[in-house]
Amino acid sequence: MVRNENIQFKSQEEIKAFQEERLREEVVYLYENSRFYREMFDNAAVLPDDIKCIEDLKRLPVTTKKDLQLRGEDFICVSKDKIIDYVTTSGTLGDPVTFALTDSDMERLAYNEYLSFTTAGVKKSDIMQLMTTLDRRFMAGLAYFMGARELGCGVIRVGNGIPELQWDTIKRINPTVCMVVPSFLIKLMEYAEKAGIDYKNSPLKKAICIGEALRDNDFNFNRLGQRIHAGWPTLQMYSTYASTEMQSSFTECECQCGGHHQPDLIIVEFLDDNNNEVPLGEPGEVTITTLGVRGMPLLRFKTGDVCYRTLEKCGCGRQTMRLSPVLGRKGQMIKYKGTTLYPSALYDILDNIPEVKNYMVEVYTNNIGTDEIRVRIGTVNASESFIKSIKDTFRAKVRVAPDIIIEPIEVLAKLIMPPMSRKPVKFVDLRGGI
């Protein structure tokens, strides 16, 4: 890995030249060490020397999640004695994939999170409370810890859940920043209100949020962001987007107008369904080529995440590409009564209904072969008028209304956070399975 944290402030021409130099090194490494990619090059009748610039990548096929699931071992570029950590993806769109990391890959993860934290304005003088797990084969939790160490700030490894323990820790150690799934902040507020904790004047001033969108594509808060900000206005929230496959992240700066690309870690393309680059201003599937990964590097990997991008210089001085919030995942797109939806559009509505305490969205195929949606809602209000008001809200916001099922909050909570899961399960795709 070639570290160059100043490249993000260079011109786009300098960024591209830097990336292409790294790319030429990367394709040679892949051809020499990856069984999967050597076959890809040979089948496409392309040699590493043929890839001289980013535009040349289109001469090669894309890599998909299915490739990783079927041929995971063939992506590994090192002998087993060089592997020091094994992690798995969350399995959002199918069976989890195992990734093997070398010592240099771990250093790269720490460097990525160092860049992420400094982009969000975290300083060595901060104390960071990790409200995410470090175990369960979860790459990100360990990366956050290592990145905080790279930065030199204090770290408190509390883990996920347990509002009482989180607040006890805040009282004892006075952390200034936390890593957290944003919907958990609502649980922290609710617990604090019941326990008489003055959370608006707590030492916690900054939250770096993972796993859920806080903003719409205009970068204003979505309903979840609005709800948290209204209740806890003294807490600054920063979004970060990442995945196990890319082994890097996009994080908001203080301008909060998109996640900044770290160009010394990955090359990013935005592709349509035919694997062609989409024009600027149109959404495309985030497709990444890793730079500096030695254990399981990826070339033209389609993440399944659909985003917009902007190339305008940011007010913070960085000239890197910035990503919008994720519109949705390709595999989660729903065609419902003539309307195309992503689960995030449904979440945005449900997160803004105070009486909805938790929920799960299920999609299945009906007897005529089209998509159906049912939303299982945890609430104490099971009245017909409440259900009707929810449906009316859906019709007003997304033009269609799914089936609504009311369930006990505690029962649904166990389904949303099963024992083996690292993330809340809010979307269940039963198409083809019901």
Helices and strands as residue ranges (DSSP letters): G 5-9, H 12-33, H 35-43, G 48-50, G 54-59, H 65-71, G 72-75, G 80-82, E 83-88, E 98-102, H 103-119, E 127-130, H 139-151, E 154-157, H 163-173, E 177-180, H 182-195, G 199-201, E 206-209, H 223-231, E 236-243, E 248-251, E 259-260, E 266-271, E 284-290, E 301-307, E 309-310, E 322-323, E 328-329, G 330-332, E 334-336, E 339-341, H 343-350, E 358-365, E 371-378, H 384-398, E 403-407, H 409-416, E 427-429
